[in-house]
Amino acid sequence: MRLLGVERASGLGGWLLRTLGPRTGTQKTVMRNLRIAFPDMDPAERERLALDQWEQTGRAFAETAVMDRLVAEDRIEVVGLERLEAIRDSGEPVVFVGGHFANIETLAATIVGAGVPCQITYRAANNPYVDAQIIAARARYGVKLFAPKGGDGARELLAGMARGESVALMNDQKFSEGPEAIFFGQPVNAAPGPSRLALRFGTVLQPMSTARLPGVRFRVTVYEPIRLEPTGDRPADIAGGVQAITRFIEDRVRENPVDWFWVHKRWPDRVYAALKAEEA
């Protein structure tokens, strides 16, 4: 991919998954997700959206290998950069939250590029060789702080925030426990970690998102922060934060549905079971 350069690598990745993705078993997950989120959408439009999102996913995977060049070629425009600069200059940590849109590596690149000390969370790949490649790819564009998920990762996050380092967490994937929130009219469980951290350190949830533009370019937007006001009822405060983040994710999906990671089973098993029963 690095031999191809940014545009050809992205194009090849997009072509591969646009061609192969619909032939895999995951296509059923994509179509069911789209039915849950957009029950009134014309079936032909859902088919087109499913095909387009495969191309987006393929491009994102391929672009990881050339992200340092994508950054160096100034292919990321930032809306709300002044908010990142204010966070950097304050020396106080925030909790960055977002979802899997377009290419999530652009979010990390933007945070690091603005000079904000931040721990970027990730789940280590099962294959240690692949994991080493991911770490090396991120290091090329400046991401050096990692906090693997799990007990050790949680301790690293707490210690980092105590030192004034921000943390960045994706909050739109399936979570078997945690508070229940409403996502596209259906119940989902969402990770309470971001809200807990914000309440513990008396800071804000700082939402960010990215959208793909033509020509392998991106627009990263830094939104108004979400402020959690403690009421004395901690479980309710955490649940309120979880719903606020979930609502933010849903709003971004509705704005640019093709950019979201539809191949992931976001809703609980009972929602998919009900849909399968309908299909039967």
N, C-alpha and C positions, 0 to 999 in steps of 0.2 A: 504493500500500500504506500509506503514511503517513497518507493521508486516512481510511483505514478504521479505524485503531487496531489494537492488538495482537491481540485475539481474532478480529476479522473478517478481518484480513489473513492470520493463520495459517490460519483456516478456509478461506478462498478458495484459498490456495496448496495446502492439502491436497486440496481437492475437485478442483482442476485436474489435479494429477498422478495422483490416484486414478482419474480419468476417462480421461486421455490416456495415462498411462504404460504400462498394459498393452497399448496398441495400437501401441507403438513396437517397433523391433527390439531395444531394450535389454531387453525382457521376457525374451528367451531367455537373456540373461546372468544375470538375476535368478534364473530357474528353475534354471539349471545350477549357479549358486553354491549355491543351497539344496540341490540334490541332492548336491553334493560335501560340504557341511557336515553335512547331516542325511539320509544315505542311507536310514535306516529310518523316516523320517517319513512319515505317511500322505499320499498325493498331494493329497487334498482340503485337508489342513491346510497343505501347502506353497503351494497356490493362495491360501488365505486370508492366509497370511503375506506372500506376494508383493504382494497387493493392499494390505494394511495398511502395508507398508514404503513403497509409492509415496506414500501419504498423508503419512507421516512426512517423506519427502524433500521433498515439496512445501511442507509447513509450514516446514521449516527454511530453505528458500530465501526464502520470503516474510518470515519473521521477521527476516532480516538487515536489512531496511529499517527495522525498528522496534525493533531490539535495545536502543537507548538507552532507549526507553520501557519495554521489558520489564524492564530493570535498575532503572530508577527506580521502577517499580511493585512492586519487591521480589518478583519471581516466581522467584527462584533461591534455593533453600536449600542450605547448604553443610555437608557432613559432613566433619569433620577440618580445620576452619578454623584450629585451633591450629597445625597443621603449616605452613600458609602464613605465619602470623604469626611462627613461629620462624625460617623462612627469611628473612623480611623483616628481622627484628631481628638476625640473625646477620651480615648484610652479605656472606655468602658465596654464590656462585652454585650453582644446581642445574640439572639437565637435566630439564625437564618432558616427559613422554611420554604419549601417549594415542592414541585412534583416533577414527574418524568415527562418532560415536554421537549420536542425537537431534539436537542443534544444537551444533556444536563452538564456536560463538561464545560460548556460556555459559562455556566453560573460560577463554578469554582474558579475558572480563569479570570472572570470579572472581579470576584471578591479579592483574590490574590493580587490581581493587577492594580487594584485601587489601594493596595498597601494595608489591608485589614488583616491583622493576625487572626487566623481562623483554623479550627480543627475541622477537616472535611471527613465525614464518616463514610465508611464503605464496608461492604461485606466481602471478605476475602474469597477469591475464587477457589473452587475445590482443587483445581490443578495448580500446584505450586509454581510451575513454570509460567503458566498464564498469569497468575497473580503477580509474579515478578515483572512481567511485561507491562501489566496495568500500572503498577507503581512507577516503573521507569518512564512510561508514557506521560504520566501526570507530572513527574518531576521535571520533565523537559519544559513544561510551561509554568513551573514555579510552585506546584502543590507539593509541599514536603511534610505537612502535619496530617497524620492519619490516626483515626481512633476506631479500630475494628469493633464491630458490635459485640455485645456480650458483657460479662461482669467487668473484665479488665478495661474494656472500652468505656463503660460508664464511669469508672474511676478516673480515667484519663480526661474525660469531658469535664468532670467536676473540678479536677485540679487545674485544667486549662482555663476554665472560666474564672476560677479564683485568682489566676494570674492576669486576668484581663483579656484573655483570648476568646473570641466569639466561636460559636459552633454552627455548623451547617448540616441540616437533616432533611432528607426527603420524607414526606409524610402522606404518600398517596398509595401505599401498597397494603396488601392484605395483612391484617393483624388479628390473631386469634383471640386476644384478650383486650382489655382496655375499655374505655368509655365508648358508648354507642353514639354514633352521629348519623345524620341523614345525608345521603349522597345520591343525587338524582331520584329523590323520592323513596329510596330504599335504605334500610338500616345497614350500617357497616361499623365494624370496630376499628378504631384508629389508635395509633401509638400515642400515649400520653406524655412521652418523654419531653418533647419541645415545650409543652405548656408547664410541665413540672419545673424544668430548668428556668424558664422565664419567671415563674413565681418565686422560686427559691432565691434567685439573684436579683429580683426586683427590676427586671429589664423587660424589653419588648420582644415580641415575635416580629421578625423582619421578613415579610414575604418577598420573594423574587420569582420571576419566571422568564422563559425565553421562547421566542417564536422564530421559525425558519423563514428567511427571506429568499428571493430568487438569487441564483449565482453563488450558492454555498456561503450565504451570509446570514447573520442572526441579529435579532433585536432583543437585548436583555433589558427587562424593566424592573426597577427597584420601587416597590409600591409603598404606600403609606404604612407605617408600622401598626401592628395590632397590639393595643395596650390592654393587659389583663388587670382589672382592678380587684384586689383581694377583698372578699366579703366576710371572711371568717369561716366560710364553708368551703374547705379546700377541695373536696371531691367535686362540688358544683363548679368551682372556679376552673379546675382542670377540664371538666366536661365542656365548659363554655369555650375554653381555648381550643379544644379539639374540634368543636363544631365550627368555630370561626375559621380554622385552617381548612377544614373540609369544604366549607362554603367557598373559600378562596380558590381551591383546586377546581371545584365544579364550575365556577365562573370562567376560569381560564380554559377549561375543556370546551365549554359552550362557545367561547370566542374563536378557538382554533382546534376543532375536534381532530383534525388530521395529525396534529402535533403530538397527541397524547399516546402513551404506551399501552395500546389496547390489548396486547398479547398477554397481559397479566390478569389473573383471576382476582379482581378487586373485591367483589361482593362475597358474603358468606355462602356456604354450600347450600343452605336452604333456599336462597334466592335462585340459584342455578337449578336446583331440583324442581322448584315451581315452574321455571321456564321450560325445562325438559318435559314436564308433565303436560304443559300446554302444547308443546310441539307434538307429543304423542297423540 
